[in-house]
Amino acid sequence: MLKNNLKYTFFLLLLITVGCAKRGSITGGLKDTIAPVLKVSFPENFSKNFKGNEIKLVFDENIKLKNLNKQLIISPPMKYEPSILPTTPSKTITIKIKDTLQPNTTYSFNFGQSIADNNEANPLNQFKYVFSTGDYIDSLSLGGTVKSAYDKEVESFVSVMLYDVNDTFKDSVVYNENPRYVTNTLDSLKTFRFENLKAGKYLLVAMKDYNSNNKYNPKTDKIGFSKEFITIPNDTIYELELFKESLPFKTFKPSQASGNRLFMGYEGVVNSVAALPKLILKNNTEVLSNIITKFPKKDSLQVWYKPIKVDSLTLAVAKDKYKANFTFKIKDQKKDTLSISAIQTGNLKFRERFTLESSTPLIRIENSKINLINNAKTAVPFTTEYDEFNQKLYFDFKKEPSENYTFEILPGALTDFFEKSNDTLTYKLNTTNTSDYGNLTVALENIKEFPVIIELTNIKGDVLATEYTEKNTTIEFNLIEPALYTLRAIYDTNKNKEWDSGNYLEKRQAEEVIYFSKEIDVRANWDVNQIFDLSIPYIPEPKKKTEKKN
């Protein structure tokens, strides 16, 4: 018995020792990194002679649907969207088709990255369910890239569409009809690919479709297109450039802004006095004198008129083929008065023009009543230029480094449309040393044609300096602030010294824009020489995926 008791005691101590040997928490094993797997589908994926209206997809684990409205691409599009259930985690997805399917047509449901497992959200990348209502599955494909016609980066979720070109085809199809096939660049890609296409002749269009209705709305959407119809099969890699069309000129009914000013909204491009519509403002049959200026940062014009006691006025607007007539009430309101403000205060950069902004439009500037003196009290010659459209007065003079300047604007130097003049105005400015700035010389290579606009922008895309060249291949940006810059070149095809967008119905592409491939670092007291080869296209770097930290 003693021997047995010792035996039991030994086993008990062994169990206690093993139990206390290691202490810790249960880890649960390795992290799941495997995407869900489709086990079975009803009908089977890539089925032919599809006759039903319901599809079931069964996976090996519970899945959830994410951003289905953005990720799911059904091609050809359906007039009535199918219902896809459930919205809660499940192993089975049920698709109920509400549309009448076209005969002898291959349909594709591309779920993008919308299907993911419920636990770790591992996506089932680009899962497609394909079926045909005919005897065979269409198997042809087409691919390409999408870029912005003007901006450095193109937006995400760009739709790319193919429209049948047949006996009933009209260019207006993009406004009124669904495409035959549609795909999408999704959120990270700038490429597109069609699969399961039928041989034929097509119109190829890219669209930033903000309404998500597969219809082109020029007021909101951007468009890009292949100028020539394409035929499939085709192994060409197409590049489509998205642009926002300039709308035809149109005005909206004016509203009274003050006792001597109207607001008038518009569509289209009005960016200078030369581009203004012709306006005739009347009190009955009396034509009233007026000045038109731009309302800052909005697509609105300001119509200035001399105060008049009336109940209503009429305004006739004409520009190109557009004509409109408006009648509107006039109330007794507070009138705008003249005030002058300086755009720059303190430091004046070497590339800047000293600028004054007027609250009412100026009609007279008398330079004889304006004095500019330096630190030594010596008069400095200057010239002025008035931009009536933007109500800005520019001063040009030779700036010296490390100098102080004083502008003294005497009473009566500036007179506005209402014959009101300024009181005495004084502005003090200073410049810094030229060594605080850098110089950039750009050598242009492989230019296809002149003229070319060269723009220097910051990393946000804001234009900081512009040079226009009709023959020179060396461009100088001197005395610029130390910073990282981007260069872009614009082929000014119509020679109007600005970038022009395209037009779908006119089959006119936007003017070509080329970005320099990298940022340019300009430092203080540096001279940077940079070769800009216009034959090398800018290729955006792919977005870096960041892992979510738990």
Secondary structure as the mmCIF struct_conf table of DSSP 4:
data_model
#
loop_
_struct_conf.conf_type_id
_struct_conf.id
_struct_conf.beg_label_comp_id
_struct_conf.beg_label_asym_id
_struct_conf.beg_label_seq_id
_struct_conf.end_label_comp_id
_struct_conf.end_label_asym_id
_struct_conf.end_label_seq_id
HELX_RH_AL_P HELX_RH_AL_P1 LEU A 2 ALA A 21
BEND BEND1 GLY A 29 LEU A 30
HELX_LH_PP_P HELX_LH_PP_P1 LYS A 31 ASP A 32
HELX_LH_PP_P HELX_LH_PP_P2 ILE A 34 PRO A 36
STRN STRN1 LEU A 38 PHE A 42
BEND BEND2 PRO A 43 PRO A 43
HELX_LH_PP_P HELX_LH_PP_P3 GLU A 44 GLU A 44
TURN_TY1_P TURN_TY1_P1 ASN A 45 PHE A 46
STRN STRN2 SER A 47 SER A 47
BEND BEND3 LYS A 48 ASN A 49
BEND BEND4 ASN A 53 ASN A 53
STRN STRN3 GLU A 54 LEU A 65
BEND BEND5 ASN A 67 ASN A 67
HELX_RH_AL_P HELX_RH_AL_P2 LEU A 68 GLN A 71
STRN STRN4 ILE A 73 SER A 75
BEND BEND6 PRO A 76 PRO A 76
BEND BEND7 LYS A 79 TYR A 80
HELX_LH_PP_P HELX_LH_PP_P4 GLU A 81 PRO A 82
STRN STRN5 SER A 83 LEU A 85
BEND BEND8 THR A 87 THR A 88
STRN STRN6 SER A 90 LYS A 96
BEND BEND9 ASP A 99 ASP A 99
HELX_LH_PP_P HELX_LH_PP_P5 THR A 100 GLN A 102
TURN_TY1_P TURN_TY1_P2 PRO A 103 ASN A 104
STRN STRN7 THR A 106 ASN A 110
TURN_TY1_P TURN_TY1_P3 GLY A 112 GLN A 113
STRN STRN8 ILE A 115 ASP A 117
TURN_TY1_P TURN_TY1_P4 ASN A 118 GLU A 120
STRN STRN9 PRO A 123 PRO A 123
TURN_TY1_P TURN_TY1_P5 ASN A 125 GLN A 126
STRN STRN10 LYS A 128 SER A 132
BEND BEND10 THR A 133 TYR A 136
STRN STRN11 LEU A 140 SER A 148
BEND BEND11 ALA A 149 GLU A 153
HELX_LH_PP_P HELX_LH_PP_P6 VAL A 154 GLU A 155
BEND BEND12 SER A 156 PHE A 157
STRN STRN12 SER A 159 ASP A 164
BEND BEND13 ASN A 166 ASN A 166
TURN_TY1_P TURN_TY1_P6 ASP A 167 THR A 168
TURN_TY1_P TURN_TY1_P7 ASP A 171 SER A 172
HELX_RH_AL_P HELX_RH_AL_P3 VAL A 173 ASN A 176
BEND BEND14 GLU A 177 GLU A 177
BEND BEND15 ARG A 180 ARG A 180
STRN STRN13 TYR A 181 ASN A 184
TURN_TY1_P TURN_TY1_P8 LEU A 186 SER A 188
BEND BEND16 LYS A 190 LYS A 190
STRN STRN14 THR A 191 LEU A 197
HELX_LH_PP_P HELX_LH_PP_P7 LYS A 198 LYS A 198
BEND BEND17 ALA A 199 ALA A 199
STRN STRN15 GLY A 200 LYS A 208
TURN_TY1_P TURN_TY1_P9 TYR A 210 ASN A 211
BEND BEND18 ASN A 213 ASN A 214
TURN_TY1_P TURN_TY1_P10 PRO A 218 THR A 220
STRN STRN16 LYS A 222 PHE A 225
BEND BEND19 LYS A 227 GLU A 228
STRN STRN17 ILE A 230 ILE A 232
BEND BEND20 PRO A 233 PRO A 233
STRN STRN18 ILE A 237 LEU A 242
STRN STRN19 PHE A 243 PHE A 243
HELX_LH_PP_P HELX_LH_PP_P8 LYS A 244 PHE A 249
STRN STRN20 LYS A 250 THR A 251
STRN STRN21 SER A 255 SER A 258
TURN_TY1_P TURN_TY1_P11 GLY A 259 ASN A 260
STRN STRN22 ARG A 261 GLU A 267
BEND BEND21 GLY A 268 GLY A 268
BEND BEND22 SER A 272 SER A 272
HELX_RH_3T_P HELX_RH_3T_P1 VAL A 273 ALA A 275
HELX_LH_PP_P HELX_LH_PP_P9 LEU A 276 PRO A 277
STRN STRN23 LYS A 278 ASN A 283
TURN_TY1_P TURN_TY1_P12 ASN A 284 THR A 285
STRN STRN24 GLU A 286 LEU A 288
HELX_LH_PP_P HELX_LH_PP_P10 SER A 289 SER A 289
STRN STRN25 ASN A 290 LYS A 294
HELX_LH_PP_P HELX_LH_PP_P11 PHE A 295 PHE A 295
TURN_TY1_P TURN_TY1_P13 PRO A 296 LYS A 297
BEND BEND23 LYS A 298 ASP A 299
STRN STRN26 SER A 300 TYR A 305
BEND BEND24 ASP A 311 ASP A 311
STRN STRN27 SER A 312 LYS A 319
TURN_TY1_P TURN_TY1_P14 ASP A 320 LYS A 321
STRN STRN28 TYR A 322 LYS A 329
HELX_LH_PP_P HELX_LH_PP_P12 LYS A 334 ASP A 336
STRN STRN29 ILE A 340 ALA A 342
BEND BEND25 ILE A 343 ILE A 343
STRN STRN30 GLY A 346 ASN A 347
TURN_TY1_P TURN_TY1_P15 PHE A 350 ARG A 351
HELX_LH_PP_P HELX_LH_PP_P13 GLU A 352 ARG A 353
STRN STRN31 PHE A 354 SER A 358
BEND BEND26 SER A 359 THR A 360
STRN STRN32 LEU A 362 ILE A 365
HELX_RH_3T_P HELX_RH_3T_P2 ASN A 367 LYS A 369
STRN STRN33 ILE A 370 ASN A 374
TURN_TY1_P TURN_TY1_P16 ASN A 375 ALA A 376
BEND BEND27 LYS A 377 LYS A 377
STRN STRN34 ALA A 379 ALA A 379
STRN STRN35 THR A 383 ASP A 387
TURN_TY1_P TURN_TY1_P17 GLU A 388 GLN A 391
STRN STRN36 LYS A 392 ASP A 396
TURN_TY1_P TURN_TY1_P18 PRO A 401 SER A 402
STRN STRN37 ASN A 404 ILE A 409
TURN_TY1_P TURN_TY1_P19 PRO A 411 GLY A 412
BEND BEND28 ALA A 413 ALA A 413
STRN STRN38 LEU A 414 ASP A 416
TURN_TY1_P TURN_TY1_P20 PHE A 417 PHE A 418
BEND BEND29 GLU A 419 GLU A 419
STRN STRN39 SER A 421 SER A 421
STRN STRN40 LEU A 425 ASN A 430
HELX_RH_3T_P HELX_RH_3T_P3 THR A 434 ASP A 436
BEND BEND30 TYR A 437 TYR A 437
STRN STRN41 GLY A 438 GLU A 445
BEND BEND31 ASN A 446 ASN A 446
BEND BEND32 GLU A 449 PHE A 450
STRN STRN42 VAL A 452 THR A 457
TURN_TY1_P TURN_TY1_P21 ILE A 459 LYS A 460
STRN STRN43 VAL A 463 THR A 469
BEND BEND33 GLU A 470 LYS A 471
STRN STRN44 THR A 474 ILE A 480
BEND BEND34 PRO A 482 PRO A 482
STRN STRN45 ALA A 483 TYR A 491
TURN_TY1_P TURN_TY1_P22 THR A 493 ASN A 494
BEND BEND35 ASN A 496 GLU A 498
STRN STRN46 ASN A 503 ASN A 503
TURN_TY1_P TURN_TY1_P23 TYR A 504 LYS A 507
STRN STRN47 ARG A 508 ARG A 508
HELX_LH_PP_P HELX_LH_PP_P14 GLN A 509 GLU A 512
STRN STRN48 VAL A 513 TYR A 515
BEND BEND36 SER A 517 LYS A 518
STRN STRN49 ILE A 520 VAL A 522
TURN_TY1_P TURN_TY1_P24 ALA A 524 ASN A 525
STRN STRN50 ASP A 527 ASP A 533
TURN_TY1_P TURN_TY1_P25 LEU A 534 SER A 535
BEND BEND37 ILE A 536 ILE A 536
HELX_LH_PP_P HELX_LH_PP_P15 PRO A 540 LYS A 545
HELX_LH_PP_P HELX_LH_PP_P16 GLU A 547 LYS A 549
#
